[in-house]
């Protein structure tokens, strides 16, 4: 004690005290990135033009959500993620799922996405 004052030898840990916060957030990002990199989309059956037309027609008539696998692979010969959505338009070259246009000749597989009632989402 000096002059009735207590001297505390406090050493601030600086950024070390934030380590847990950064570590958990950083770990979550790394895990998410690794899952995306290691994800391999299976090659779905190539459908005929008539089969694709039938699925697209049914989806348009019944306003059903569809999932499309394009005939496009990355540098490792893995298929890209499916494009899923409602048909928002079409012309002689292709269809729009939301804001994305998919040309008819790019479609490898098309399927109607089963509708799940909100009350049965836990099933």
LUMDO-504270 format. One record per atom (N, C-alpha, C, O): chain; atom name; residue in three letters; residue number from 1; y, x, z. Coordinates in Angstrom, 3 decimals, decimal comma, always signed. Layout:
BEGIN
REC; lumse; badren; loke; gumi; yy; xx; zz
REC; A; CA; ALA; NUM; Y; X; Z
...
This chain:
BEGIN
REC; lumse; badren; loke; gumi; yy; xx; zz
REC; A; N; UNK; 1; -1,158; +0,845; +0,000
REC; A; CA; UNK; 1; +0,000; +0,000; +0,000
REC; A; C; UNK; 1; +1,232; +0,899; +0,000
REC; A; O; UNK; 1; +1,350; +1,826; +0,802
REC; A; N; UNK; 2; +2,138; +0,603; -0,915
REC; A; CA; UNK; 2; +3,366; +1,375; -1,000
REC; A; C; UNK; 2; +4,509; +0,385; -0,852
REC; A; O; UNK; 2; +4,606; -0,581; -1,609
REC; A; N; UNK; 3; +5,372; +0,629; +0,123
REC; A; CA; UNK; 3; +6,525; -0,243; +0,378
REC; A; C; UNK; 3; +6,123; -1,710; +0,469
REC; A; O; UNK; 3; +6,750; -2,568; -0,153
REC; A; N; UNK; 4; +5,107; -1,992; +1,224
REC; A; CA; UNK; 4; +4,612; -3,355; +1,429
REC; A; C; UNK; 4; +4,171; -4,040; +0,142
REC; A; O; UNK; 4; +4,152; -5,269; +0,083
REC; A; N; UNK; 5; +3,831; -3,308; -0,849
REC; A; CA; UNK; 5; +3,340; -3,867; -2,104
REC; A; C; UNK; 5; +1,923; -3,375; -2,334
REC; A; O; UNK; 5; +1,585; -2,219; -2,082
REC; A; N; UNK; 6; +1,118; -4,289; -2,817
REC; A; CA; UNK; 6; -0,255; -3,909; -3,120
REC; A; C; UNK; 6; -0,306; -3,486; -4,579
REC; A; O; UNK; 6; +0,164; -4,198; -5,465
REC; A; N; UNK; 7; -0,863; -2,356; -4,803
REC; A; CA; UNK; 7; -0,986; -1,857; -6,165
REC; A; C; UNK; 7; -2,420; -2,128; -6,613
REC; A; O; UNK; 7; -3,389; -1,682; -5,998
REC; A; N; UNK; 8; -2,509; -2,861; -7,686
REC; A; CA; UNK; 8; -3,820; -3,182; -8,232
REC; A; C; UNK; 8; -3,996; -2,373; -9,499
REC; A; O; UNK; 8; -3,157; -2,386; -10,399
REC; A; N; UNK; 9; -5,091; -1,685; -9,537
REC; A; CA; UNK; 9; -5,385; -0,877; -10,713
REC; A; C; UNK; 9; -6,113; -1,763; -11,724
REC; A; O; UNK; 9; -7,342; -1,758; -11,793
REC; A; N; UNK; 10; -5,364; -2,503; -12,486
REC; A; CA; UNK; 10; -5,929; -3,447; -13,460
REC; A; C; UNK; 10; -5,902; -2,820; -14,841
REC; A; O; UNK; 10; -4,867; -2,343; -15,305
REC; A; N; UNK; 11; -7,038; -2,828; -15,477
REC; A; CA; UNK; 11; -7,103; -2,310; -16,838
REC; A; C; UNK; 11; -7,479; -3,464; -17,759
REC; A; O; UNK; 11; -8,573; -4,022; -17,676
REC; A; N; UNK; 12; -6,574; -3,792; -18,607
REC; A; CA; UNK; 12; -6,813; -4,870; -19,572
REC; A; C; UNK; 12; -7,907; -4,429; -20,540
REC; A; O; UNK; 12; -7,889; -3,311; -21,056
REC; A; N; UNK; 13; -8,858; -5,331; -20,773
REC; A; CA; UNK; 13; -9,956; -5,005; -21,682
REC; A; C; UNK; 13; -9,549; -5,152; -23,151
REC; A; O; UNK; 13; -10,347; -4,896; -24,052
REC; A; N; UNK; 14; -8,339; -5,554; -23,372
REC; A; CA; UNK; 14; -7,843; -5,677; -24,745
REC; A; C; UNK; 14; -8,670; -6,655; -25,551
REC; A; O; UNK; 14; -8,940; -7,768; -25,100
REC; A; N; UNK; 15; -9,063; -6,254; -26,716
REC; A; CA; UNK; 15; -9,818; -7,126; -27,616
REC; A; C; UNK; 15; -11,244; -7,369; -27,131
REC; A; O; UNK; 15; -11,900; -8,295; -27,607
REC; A; N; UNK; 16; -11,731; -6,570; -26,208
REC; A; CA; UNK; 16; -13,107; -6,742; -25,717
REC; A; C; UNK; 16; -13,302; -8,121; -25,112
REC; A; O; UNK; 16; -14,393; -8,685; -25,203
REC; A; N; UNK; 17; -12,266; -8,674; -24,498
REC; A; CA; UNK; 17; -12,417; -9,987; -23,871
REC; A; C; UNK; 17; -12,578; -11,095; -24,909
REC; A; O; UNK; 17; -13,046; -12,185; -24,583
REC; A; N; UNK; 18; -12,196; -10,825; -26,147
REC; A; CA; UNK; 18; -12,349; -11,811; -27,215
REC; A; C; UNK; 18; -13,639; -11,610; -27,998
REC; A; O; UNK; 18; -13,937; -12,381; -28,910
REC; A; N; UNK; 19; -14,388; -10,605; -27,656
REC; A; CA; UNK; 19; -15,602; -10,262; -28,397
REC; A; C; UNK; 19; -16,587; -11,399; -28,532
REC; A; O; UNK; 19; -17,153; -11,603; -29,606
REC; A; N; UNK; 20; -16,803; -12,141; -27,464
REC; A; CA; UNK; 20; -17,742; -13,258; -27,519
REC; A; C; UNK; 20; -17,314; -14,320; -28,510
REC; A; O; UNK; 20; -18,145; -14,871; -29,232
REC; A; N; UNK; 21; -16,038; -14,608; -28,550
REC; A; CA; UNK; 21; -15,524; -15,614; -29,482
REC; A; C; UNK; 21; -15,730; -15,176; -30,925
REC; A; O; UNK; 21; -16,252; -15,931; -31,745
REC; A; N; UNK; 22; -15,323; -13,967; -31,221
REC; A; CA; UNK; 22; -15,466; -13,485; -32,591
REC; A; C; UNK; 22; -16,928; -13,315; -32,968
REC; A; O; UNK; 22; -17,318; -13,608; -34,098
REC; A; N; UNK; 23; -17,726; -12,849; -32,043
REC; A; CA; UNK; 23; -19,120; -12,610; -32,340
REC; A; C; UNK; 23; -19,847; -13,897; -32,701
REC; A; O; UNK; 23; -20,584; -13,927; -33,687
REC; A; N; UNK; 24; -19,656; -14,971; -31,919
REC; A; CA; UNK; 24; -20,369; -16,205; -32,202
REC; A; C; UNK; 24; -19,898; -16,821; -33,521
REC; A; O; UNK; 24; -20,713; -17,303; -34,308
REC; A; N; UNK; 25; -18,604; -16,805; -33,760
REC; A; CA; UNK; 25; -18,080; -17,367; -35,007
REC; A; C; UNK; 25; -18,535; -16,534; -36,201
REC; A; O; UNK; 25; -18,929; -17,072; -37,235
REC; A; N; UNK; 26; -18,476; -15,226; -36,043
REC; A; CA; UNK; 26; -18,887; -14,319; -37,119
REC; A; C; UNK; 26; -20,388; -14,467; -37,388
REC; A; O; UNK; 26; -20,818; -14,485; -38,541
REC; A; N; UNK; 27; -21,185; -14,573; -36,313
REC; A; CA; UNK; 27; -22,632; -14,740; -36,465
REC; A; C; UNK; 27; -22,966; -16,028; -37,207
REC; A; O; UNK; 27; -23,870; -16,048; -38,042
REC; A; N; UNK; 28; -22,249; -17,089; -36,909
REC; A; CA; UNK; 28; -22,484; -18,371; -37,584
REC; A; C; UNK; 28; -22,182; -18,251; -39,078
REC; A; O; UNK; 28; -22,922; -18,787; -39,903
REC; A; N; UNK; 29; -21,113; -17,559; -39,427
REC; A; CA; UNK; 29; -20,759; -17,367; -40,839
REC; A; C; UNK; 29; -21,804; -16,514; -41,556
REC; A; O; UNK; 29; -22,181; -16,809; -42,690
REC; A; N; UNK; 30; -22,267; -15,460; -40,893
REC; A; CA; UNK; 30; -23,285; -14,598; -41,492
REC; A; C; UNK; 30; -24,574; -15,376; -41,712
REC; A; O; UNK; 30; -25,210; -15,249; -42,759
REC; A; N; UNK; 31; -24,960; -16,182; -40,725
REC; A; CA; UNK; 31; -26,174; -16,986; -40,842
REC; A; C; UNK; 31; -26,056; -17,980; -41,992
REC; A; O; UNK; 31; -26,996; -18,147; -42,769
REC; A; N; UNK; 32; -24,918; -18,632; -42,102
REC; A; CA; UNK; 32; -24,677; -19,596; -43,185
REC; A; C; UNK; 32; -24,736; -18,899; -44,543
REC; A; O; UNK; 32; -25,323; -19,419; -45,493
REC; A; N; UNK; 33; -24,123; -17,721; -44,624
REC; A; CA; UNK; 33; -24,110; -16,958; -45,869
REC; A; C; UNK; 33; -25,526; -16,512; -46,249
REC; A; O; UNK; 33; -25,901; -16,577; -47,420
REC; A; N; UNK; 34; -26,309; -16,063; -45,272
REC; A; CA; UNK; 34; -27,686; -15,634; -45,543
REC; A; C; UNK; 34; -28,543; -16,794; -46,020
REC; A; O; UNK; 34; -29,355; -16,625; -46,930
REC; A; N; UNK; 35; -28,379; -17,963; -45,426
REC; A; CA; UNK; 35; -29,139; -19,139; -45,858
REC; A; C; UNK; 35; -28,814; -19,469; -47,308
REC; A; O; UNK; 35; -29,707; -19,768; -48,100
REC; A; N; UNK; 36; -27,534; -19,414; -47,650
REC; A; CA; UNK; 36; -27,119; -19,724; -49,016
REC; A; C; UNK; 36; -27,682; -18,698; -50,000
REC; A; O; UNK; 36; -28,126; -19,064; -51,088
REC; A; N; UNK; 37; -27,666; -17,424; -49,627
REC; A; CA; UNK; 37; -28,181; -16,373; -50,506
REC; A; C; UNK; 37; -29,685; -16,448; -50,685
REC; A; O; UNK; 37; -30,201; -16,208; -51,776
REC; A; N; UNK; 38; -30,389; -16,784; -49,605
REC; A; CA; UNK; 38; -31,847; -16,824; -49,648
REC; A; C; UNK; 38; -32,392; -18,155; -50,139
REC; A; O; UNK; 38; -33,604; -18,316; -50,283
REC; A; N; UNK; 39; -31,513; -19,101; -50,394
REC; A; CA; UNK; 39; -31,949; -20,415; -50,858
REC; A; C; UNK; 39; -32,418; -20,305; -52,306
REC; A; O; UNK; 39; -31,718; -19,768; -53,164
REC; A; N; UNK; 40; -33,594; -20,816; -52,552
REC; A; CA; UNK; 40; -34,131; -20,822; -53,909
REC; A; C; UNK; 40; -34,419; -22,260; -54,289
REC; A; O; UNK; 40; -35,216; -22,936; -53,638
REC; A; N; UNK; 41; -33,770; -22,723; -55,341
REC; A; CA; UNK; 41; -34,001; -24,076; -55,833
REC; A; C; UNK; 41; -35,224; -24,065; -56,736
REC; A; O; UNK; 41; -35,322; -23,268; -57,670
REC; A; N; UNK; 42; -36,144; -24,954; -56,442
REC; A; CA; UNK; 42; -37,372; -24,997; -57,239
REC; A; C; UNK; 42; -37,078; -25,523; -58,636
REC; A; O; UNK; 42; -36,163; -26,321; -58,844
REC; A; N; UNK; 43; -37,854; -25,068; -59,557
REC; A; CA; UNK; 43; -37,744; -25,527; -60,938
REC; A; C; UNK; 43; -38,391; -26,906; -61,019
REC; A; O; UNK; 43; -39,587; -27,060; -60,771
REC; A; N; UNK; 44; -37,592; -27,893; -61,365
REC; A; CA; UNK; 44; -38,129; -29,248; -61,495
REC; A; C; UNK; 44; -38,695; -29,451; -62,885
REC; A; O; UNK; 44; -38,402; -28,699; -63,814
REC; A; N; UNK; 45; -39,506; -30,476; -63,005
REC; A; CA; UNK; 45; -40,136; -30,795; -64,284
REC; A; C; UNK; 45; -39,070; -31,090; -65,345
REC; A; O; UNK; 45; -38,116; -31,829; -65,099
REC; A; N; UNK; 46; -39,253; -30,498; -66,522
REC; A; CA; UNK; 46; -38,337; -30,767; -67,623
REC; A; C; UNK; 46; -38,653; -32,155; -68,168
REC; A; O; UNK; 46; -39,784; -32,438; -68,563
REC; A; N; UNK; 47; -37,650; -33,004; -68,183
REC; A; CA; UNK; 47; -37,827; -34,375; -68,647
REC; A; C; UNK; 47; -37,499; -34,472; -70,123
REC; A; O; UNK; 47; -36,734; -33,667; -70,656
REC; A; N; UNK; 48; -38,079; -35,456; -70,774
REC; A; CA; UNK; 48; -37,753; -35,705; -72,177
REC; A; C; UNK; 48; -36,390; -36,389; -72,248
REC; A; O; UNK; 48; -35,890; -36,906; -71,249
REC; A; N; UNK; 49; -35,811; -36,383; -73,415
REC; A; CA; UNK; 49; -34,523; -37,045; -73,615
REC; A; C; UNK; 49; -34,615; -38,523; -73,277
REC; A; O; UNK; 49; -33,692; -39,090; -72,693
REC; A; N; UNK; 50; -35,727; -39,146; -73,643
REC; A; CA; UNK; 50; -35,908; -40,575; -73,366
REC; A; C; UNK; 50; -35,981; -40,837; -71,871
REC; A; O; UNK; 50; -35,409; -41,816; -71,393
REC; A; N; UNK; 51; -36,675; -39,980; -71,119
REC; A; CA; UNK; 51; -36,775; -40,141; -69,664
REC; A; C; UNK; 51; -35,405; -39,975; -69,004
REC; A; O; UNK; 51; -35,049; -40,733; -68,102
REC; A; N; UNK; 52; -34,648; -38,990; -69,455
REC; A; CA; UNK; 52; -33,304; -38,762; -68,909
REC; A; C; UNK; 52; -32,416; -39,962; -69,213
REC; A; O; UNK; 52; -31,695; -40,438; -68,336
REC; A; N; UNK; 53; -32,464; -40,456; -70,455
REC; A; CA; UNK; 53; -31,665; -41,625; -70,837
REC; A; C; UNK; 53; -31,997; -42,831; -69,971
REC; A; O; UNK; 53; -31,110; -43,594; -69,589
REC; A; N; UNK; 54; -33,272; -43,000; -69,664
REC; A; CA; UNK; 54; -33,701; -44,139; -68,854
REC; A; C; UNK; 54; -33,118; -44,045; -67,441
REC; A; O; UNK; 54; -32,629; -45,041; -66,907
REC; A; N; UNK; 55; -33,167; -42,864; -66,838
REC; A; CA; UNK; 55; -32,620; -42,670; -65,493
REC; A; C; UNK; 55; -31,107; -42,885; -65,498
REC; A; O; UNK; 55; -30,572; -43,558; -64,617
REC; A; N; UNK; 56; -30,423; -42,319; -66,481
REC; A; CA; UNK; 56; -28,966; -42,459; -66,552
REC; A; C; UNK; 56; -28,554; -43,907; -66,787
REC; A; O; UNK; 56; -27,579; -44,379; -66,202
REC; A; N; UNK; 57; -29,293; -44,615; -67,644
REC; A; CA; UNK; 57; -28,990; -46,027; -67,904
REC; A; C; UNK; 57; -29,158; -46,859; -66,644
REC; A; O; UNK; 57; -28,308; -47,691; -66,325
REC; A; N; UNK; 58; -30,251; -46,637; -65,930
REC; A; CA; UNK; 58; -30,495; -47,385; -64,696
REC; A; C; UNK; 58; -29,409; -47,083; -63,664
REC; A; O; UNK; 58; -28,936; -47,986; -62,974
REC; A; N; UNK; 59; -29,021; -45,825; -63,561
REC; A; CA; UNK; 59; -27,977; -45,436; -62,601
REC; A; C; UNK; 59; -26,643; -46,088; -62,946
REC; A; O; UNK; 59; -25,915; -46,520; -62,052
REC; A; N; UNK; 60; -26,317; -46,164; -64,231
REC; A; CA; UNK; 60; -25,062; -46,817; -64,641
REC; A; C; UNK; 60; -25,097; -48,306; -64,367
REC; A; O; UNK; 60; -24,134; -48,862; -63,838
REC; A; N; UNK; 61; -26,206; -48,968; -64,722
REC; A; CA; UNK; 61; -26,309; -50,415; -64,560
REC; A; C; UNK; 61; -26,312; -50,840; -63,094
REC; A; O; UNK; 61; -25,699; -51,845; -62,732
REC; A; N; UNK; 62; -27,000; -50,076; -62,257
REC; A; CA; UNK; 62; -27,160; -50,462; -60,848
REC; A; C; UNK; 62; -26,216; -49,713; -59,906
REC; A; O; UNK; 62; -26,302; -49,872; -58,689
REC; A; N; UNK; 63; -25,324; -48,903; -60,459
REC; A; CA; UNK; 63; -24,411; -48,072; -59,666
REC; A; C; UNK; 63; -25,174; -47,291; -58,597
REC; A; O; UNK; 63; -24,887; -47,386; -57,404
REC; A; N; UNK; 64; -26,134; -46,534; -59,056
REC; A; CA; UNK; 64; -26,974; -45,717; -58,171
REC; A; C; UNK; 64; -26,491; -44,267; -58,195
REC; A; O; UNK; 64; -25,959; -43,791; -59,198
REC; A; N; UNK; 65; -26,687; -43,582; -57,081
REC; A; CA; UNK; 65; -26,387; -42,154; -57,018
REC; A; C; UNK; 65; -27,529; -41,394; -57,684
REC; A; O; UNK; 65; -28,699; -41,737; -57,514
REC; A; N; UNK; 66; -27,175; -40,359; -58,443
REC; A; CA; UNK; 66; -28,203; -39,562; -59,103
REC; A; C; UNK; 66; -28,050; -38,086; -58,751
REC; A; O; UNK; 66; -27,004; -37,633; -58,287
REC; A; N; UNK; 67; -29,137; -37,358; -58,990
REC; A; CA; UNK; 67; -29,166; -35,922; -58,785
REC; A; C; UNK; 67; -29,631; -35,294; -60,098
REC; A; O; UNK; 67; -30,634; -35,710; -60,677
REC; A; N; UNK; 68; -28,895; -34,298; -60,552
REC; A; CA; UNK; 68; -29,198; -33,656; -61,830
REC; A; C; UNK; 68; -29,413; -32,159; -61,630
REC; A; O; UNK; 68; -28,603; -31,478; -61,001
REC; A; N; UNK; 69; -30,526; -31,662; -62,182
REC; A; CA; UNK; 69; -30,740; -30,217; -62,232
REC; A; C; UNK; 69; -30,406; -29,780; -63,651
REC; A; O; UNK; 69; -30,990; -30,261; -64,622
REC; A; N; UNK; 70; -29,455; -28,856; -63,748
REC; A; CA; UNK; 70; -29,063; -28,348; -65,056
REC; A; C; UNK; 70; -30,019; -27,239; -65,488
REC; A; O; UNK; 70; -30,632; -26,563; -64,663
REC; A; N; UNK; 71; -30,125; -27,077; -66,782
REC; A; CA; UNK; 71; -30,974; -26,031; -67,377
REC; A; C; UNK; 71; -30,194; -24,727; -67,392
REC; A; O; UNK; 71; -30,003; -24,116; -68,444
REC; A; N; UNK; 72; -29,743; -24,304; -66,210
REC; A; CA; UNK; 72; -28,954; -23,082; -66,066
REC; A; C; UNK; 72; -29,527; -22,293; -64,896
REC; A; O; UNK; 72; -29,796; -22,856; -63,834
REC; A; N; UNK; 73; -29,712; -20,988; -65,091
REC; A; CA; UNK; 73; -30,216; -20,121; -64,023
REC; A; C; UNK; 73; -29,215; -19,001; -63,771
REC; A; O; UNK; 73; -28,397; -18,669; -64,629
REC; A; N; UNK; 74; -29,300; -18,417; -62,555
REC; A; CA; UNK; 74; -28,427; -17,295; -62,235
REC; A; C; UNK; 74; -29,067; -15,980; -62,693
REC; A; O; UNK; 74; -30,080; -15,996; -63,393
REC; A; N; UNK; 75; -28,488; -14,857; -62,306
REC; A; CA; UNK; 75; -28,982; -13,552; -62,753
REC; A; C; UNK; 75; -30,382; -13,240; -62,242
REC; A; O; UNK; 75; -31,061; -12,373; -62,791
REC; A; N; UNK; 76; -30,824; -13,946; -61,185
REC; A; CA; UNK; 76; -32,170; -13,731; -60,643
REC; A; C; UNK; 76; -33,161; -14,787; -61,132
REC; A; O; UNK; 76; -34,258; -14,909; -60,586
REC; A; N; UNK; 77; -32,783; -15,542; -62,150
REC; A; CA; UNK; 77; -33,598; -16,621; -62,718
REC; A; C; UNK; 77; -33,856; -17,763; -61,736
REC; A; O; UNK; 77; -34,884; -18,434; -61,821
REC; A; N; UNK; 78; -32,925; -17,985; -60,803
REC; A; CA; UNK; 78; -33,010; -19,111; -59,878
REC; A; C; UNK; 78; -32,120; -20,238; -60,391
REC; A; O; UNK; 78; -31,033; -19,998; -60,915
REC; A; N; UNK; 79; -32,593; -21,452; -60,233
REC; A; CA; UNK; 79; -31,804; -22,604; -60,666
REC; A; C; UNK; 79; -30,656; -22,847; -59,700
REC; A; O; UNK; 79; -30,765; -22,584; -58,503
REC; A; N; UNK; 80; -29,557; -23,353; -60,240
REC; A; CA; UNK; 80; -28,377; -23,659; -59,447
REC; A; C; UNK; 80; -28,651; -24,914; -58,610
REC; A; O; UNK; 80; -29,626; -25,626; -58,850
REC; A; N; UNK; 81; -27,785; -25,177; -57,627
REC; A; CA; UNK; 81; -27,907; -26,387; -56,823
REC; A; C; UNK; 81; -27,776; -27,612; -57,718
REC; A; O; UNK; 81; -27,039; -27,600; -58,705
REC; A; N; UNK; 82; -28,500; -28,668; -57,362
REC; A; CA; UNK; 82; -28,395; -29,925; -58,102
REC; A; C; UNK; 82; -26,995; -30,497; -57,957
REC; A; O; UNK; 82; -26,319; -30,287; -56,950
REC; A; N; UNK; 83; -26,584; -31,215; -58,970
REC; A; CA; UNK; 83; -25,320; -31,927; -58,931
REC; A; C; UNK; 83; -25,657; -33,363; -58,564
REC; A; O; UNK; 83; -26,471; -34,007; -59,225
REC; A; N; UNK; 84; -25,031; -33,856; -57,515
REC; A; CA; UNK; 84; -25,343; -35,186; -57,017
REC; A; C; UNK; 84; -24,075; -36,021; -56,957
REC; A; O; UNK; 84; -23,015; -35,538; -56,558
REC; A; N; UNK; 85; -24,197; -37,278; -57,358
REC; A; CA; UNK; 85; -23,054; -38,172; -57,280
REC; A; C; UNK; 85; -23,266; -39,431; -58,101
REC; A; O; UNK; 85; -24,338; -39,669; -58,656
REC; A; N; UNK; 86; -22,221; -40,219; -58,158
REC; A; CA; UNK; 86; -22,232; -41,442; -58,951
REC; A; C; UNK; 86; -21,628; -41,145; -60,322
REC; A; O; UNK; 86; -20,717; -40,326; -60,443
REC; A; N; UNK; 87; -22,127; -41,797; -61,320
REC; A; CA; UNK; 87; -21,589; -41,623; -62,671
REC; A; C; UNK; 87; -20,220; -42,279; -62,716
REC; A; O; UNK; 87; -20,085; -43,485; -62,506
REC; A; N; UNK; 88; -19,208; -41,469; -62,994
REC; A; CA; UNK; 88; -17,840; -41,997; -63,038
REC; A; C; UNK; 88; -17,345; -42,168; -64,471
REC; A; O; UNK; 88; -16,251; -42,689; -64,685
REC; A; N; UNK; 89; -18,129; -41,739; -65,447
REC; A; CA; UNK; 89; -17,756; -41,907; -66,841
REC; A; C; UNK; 89; -18,751; -41,206; -67,744
REC; A; O; UNK; 89; -19,583; -40,422; -67,287
REC; A; N; UNK; 90; -18,656; -41,496; -69,022
REC; A; CA; UNK; 90; -19,541; -40,852; -69,985
REC; A; C; UNK; 90; -18,941; -40,966; -71,375
REC; A; O; UNK; 90; -18,091; -41,817; -71,637
REC; A; N; UNK; 91; -19,398; -40,092; -72,260
REC; A; CA; UNK; 91; -19,022; -40,148; -73,670
REC; A; C; UNK; 91; -20,223; -39,668; -74,484
REC; A; O; UNK; 91; -21,330; -39,568; -73,955
REC; A; N; UNK; 92; -20,011; -39,375; -75,759
REC; A; CA; UNK; 92; -21,133; -38,982; -76,618
REC; A; C; UNK; 92; -21,697; -37,604; -76,280
REC; A; O; UNK; 92; -22,807; -37,280; -76,701
REC; A; N; UNK; 93; -20,952; -36,781; -75,526
REC; A; CA; UNK; 93; -21,401; -35,431; -75,198
REC; A; C; UNK; 93; -22,034; -35,306; -73,807
REC; A; O; UNK; 93; -22,868; -34,427; -73,588
REC; A; N; UNK; 94; -21,650; -36,168; -72,877
REC; A; CA; UNK; 94; -22,175; -36,028; -71,530
REC; A; C; UNK; 94; -21,656; -37,089; -70,578
REC; A; O; UNK; 94; -21,046; -38,079; -70,981
REC; A; N; UNK; 95; -21,920; -36,849; -69,296
REC; A; CA; UNK; 95; -21,499; -37,777; -68,244
REC; A; C; UNK; 95; -20,648; -37,029; -67,225
REC; A; O; UNK; 95; -20,698; -35,803; -67,134
REC; A; N; UNK; 96; -19,872; -37,782; -66,468
REC; A; CA; UNK; 96; -19,107; -37,235; -65,364
REC; A; C; UNK; 96; -19,744; -37,718; -64,073
REC; A; O; UNK; 96; -19,969; -38,914; -63,889
REC; A; N; UNK; 97; -20,030; -36,786; -63,191
REC; A; CA; UNK; 97; -20,423; -37,112; -61,823
REC; A; C; UNK; 97; -19,227; -36,723; -60,965
REC; A; O; UNK; 97; -18,997; -35,548; -60,681
REC; A; N; UNK; 98; -18,482; -37,729; -60,565
REC; A; CA; UNK; 98; -17,223; -37,449; -59,880
REC; A; C; UNK; 98; -16,276; -36,800; -60,874
REC; A; O; UNK; 98; -15,958; -37,394; -61,904
REC; A; N; UNK; 99; -15,825; -35,595; -60,581
REC; A; CA; UNK; 99; -14,911; -34,867; -61,456
REC; A; C; UNK; 99; -15,610; -33,851; -62,358
REC; A; O; UNK; 99; -14,964; -33,213; -63,189
REC; A; N; UNK; 100; -16,907; -33,701; -62,201
REC; A; CA; UNK; 100; -17,645; -32,681; -62,961
REC; A; C; UNK; 100; -18,358; -33,297; -64,160
REC; A; O; UNK; 100; -19,073; -34,290; -64,032
REC; A; N; UNK; 101; -18,151; -32,690; -65,327
REC; A; CA; UNK; 101; -18,821; -33,165; -66,530
REC; A; C; UNK; 101; -20,106; -32,377; -66,753
REC; A; O; UNK; 101; -20,130; -31,152; -66,642
REC; A; N; UNK; 102; -21,170; -33,103; -67,069
REC; A; CA; UNK; 102; -22,463; -32,497; -67,377
REC; A; C; UNK; 102; -22,838; -32,937; -68,782
REC; A; O; UNK; 102; -22,949; -34,133; -69,054
REC; A; N; UNK; 103; -23,034; -31,967; -69,679
REC; A; CA; UNK; 103; -23,430; -32,298; -71,045
REC; A; C; UNK; 103; -24,896; -32,715; -71,065
REC; A; O; UNK; 103; -25,713; -32,202; -70,301
REC; A; N; UNK; 104; -25,211; -33,643; -71,943
REC; A; CA; UNK; 104; -26,577; -34,155; -72,031
REC; A; C; UNK; 104; -27,593; -33,041; -72,293
REC; A; O; UNK; 104; -28,695; -33,059; -71,746
REC; A; N; UNK; 105; -27,215; -32,072; -73,134
REC; A; CA; UNK; 105; -28,166; -31,004; -73,467
REC; A; C; UNK; 105; -28,364; -29,989; -72,340
REC; A; O; UNK; 105; -29,223; -29,115; -72,450
REC; A; N; UNK; 106; -27,579; -30,090; -71,250
REC; A; CA; UNK; 106; -27,735; -29,203; -70,097
REC; A; C; UNK; 106; -28,710; -29,769; -69,055
REC; A; O; UNK; 106; -29,148; -29,047; -68,160
REC; A; N; UNK; 107; -29,046; -31,049; -69,170
REC; A; CA; UNK; 107; -29,836; -31,715; -68,134
REC; A; C; UNK; 107; -31,315; -31,369; -68,280
REC; A; O; UNK; 107; -31,922; -31,606; -69,324
REC; A; N; UNK; 108; -31,880; -30,807; -67,219
REC; A; CA; UNK; 108; -33,308; -30,504; -67,174
REC; A; C; UNK; 108; -34,062; -31,663; -66,523
REC; A; O; UNK; 108; -35,127; -32,071; -66,987
REC; A; N; UNK; 109; -33,482; -32,185; -65,430
REC; A; CA; UNK; 109; -34,127; -33,242; -64,677
REC; A; C; UNK; 109; -33,054; -34,138; -64,075
REC; A; O; UNK; 109; -32,028; -33,660; -63,592
REC; A; N; UNK; 110; -33,303; -35,434; -64,110
REC; A; CA; UNK; 110; -32,387; -36,401; -63,501
REC; A; C; UNK; 110; -33,210; -37,374; -62,671
REC; A; O; UNK; 110; -34,274; -37,822; -63,096
REC; A; N; UNK; 111; -32,712; -37,693; -61,492
REC; A; CA; UNK; 111; -33,434; -38,613; -60,610
REC; A; C; UNK; 111; -32,442; -39,439; -59,813
REC; A; O; UNK; 111; -31,364; -38,970; -59,449
REC; A; N; UNK; 112; -32,828; -40,672; -59,551
REC; A; CA; UNK; 112; -32,002; -41,533; -58,705
REC; A; C; UNK; 112; -32,246; -41,126; -57,258
REC; A; O; UNK; 112; -33,390; -40,970; -56,829
REC; A; N; UNK; 113; -31,157; -40,956; -56,510
REC; A; CA; UNK; 113; -31,244; -40,578; -55,099
REC; A; C; UNK; 113; -31,515; -41,841; -54,288
REC; A; O; UNK; 113; -30,768; -42,814; -54,388
REC; A; N; UNK; 114; -32,575; -41,831; -53,488
REC; A; CA; UNK; 114; -32,880; -43,022; -52,691
REC; A; C; UNK; 114; -31,737; -43,358; -51,740
REC; A; O; UNK; 114; -31,184; -42,479; -51,079
REC; A; N; UNK; 115; -31,400; -44,620; -51,683
REC; A; CA; UNK; 115; -30,333; -45,097; -50,813
REC; A; C; UNK; 115; -30,850; -45,231; -49,393
REC; A; O; UNK; 115; -31,918; -45,802; -49,169
REC; A; N; UNK; 116; -30,099; -44,708; -48,432
REC; A; CA; UNK; 116; -30,472; -44,846; -47,031
REC; A; C; UNK; 116; -29,452; -45,716; -46,332
REC; A; O; UNK; 116; -28,256; -45,426; -46,354
REC; A; N; UNK; 117; -29,923; -46,777; -45,716
REC; A; CA; UNK; 117; -29,033; -47,638; -44,942
REC; A; C; UNK; 117; -28,521; -46,865; -43,743
REC; A; O; UNK; 117; -29,257; -46,064; -43,166
REC; A; N; UNK; 118; -27,287; -47,088; -43,360
REC; A; CA; UNK; 118; -26,712; -46,387; -42,237
REC; A; C; UNK; 118; -27,506; -46,659; -40,955
REC; A; O; UNK; 118; -27,550; -45,810; -40,065
REC; A; N; UNK; 119; -28,124; -47,819; -40,859
REC; A; CA; UNK; 119; -28,869; -48,165; -39,650
REC; A; C; UNK; 119; -30,232; -47,493; -39,586
REC; A; O; UNK; 119; -30,908; -47,565; -38,560
REC; A; N; UNK; 120; -30,644; -46,838; -40,670
REC; A; CA; UNK; 120; -31,960; -46,204; -40,691
REC; A; C; UNK; 120; -31,861; -44,707; -40,984
REC; A; O; UNK; 120; -32,831; -44,111; -41,451
REC; A; N; UNK; 121; -30,720; -44,095; -40,723
REC; A; CA; UNK; 121; -30,523; -42,679; -41,016
REC; A; C; UNK; 121; -31,398; -41,759; -40,164
REC; A; O; UNK; 121; -31,673; -40,627; -40,564
REC; A; N; UNK; 122; -31,836; -42,229; -39,000
REC; A; CA; UNK; 122; -32,663; -41,399; -38,123
REC; A; C; UNK; 122; -34,117; -41,352; -38,564
REC; A; O; UNK; 122; -34,876; -40,524; -38,061
REC; A; N; UNK; 123; -34,525; -42,205; -39,479
REC; A; CA; UNK; 123; -35,922; -42,270; -39,930
REC; A; C; UNK; 123; -36,302; -41,048; -40,724
REC; A; O; UNK; 123; -37,441; -40,937; -41,180
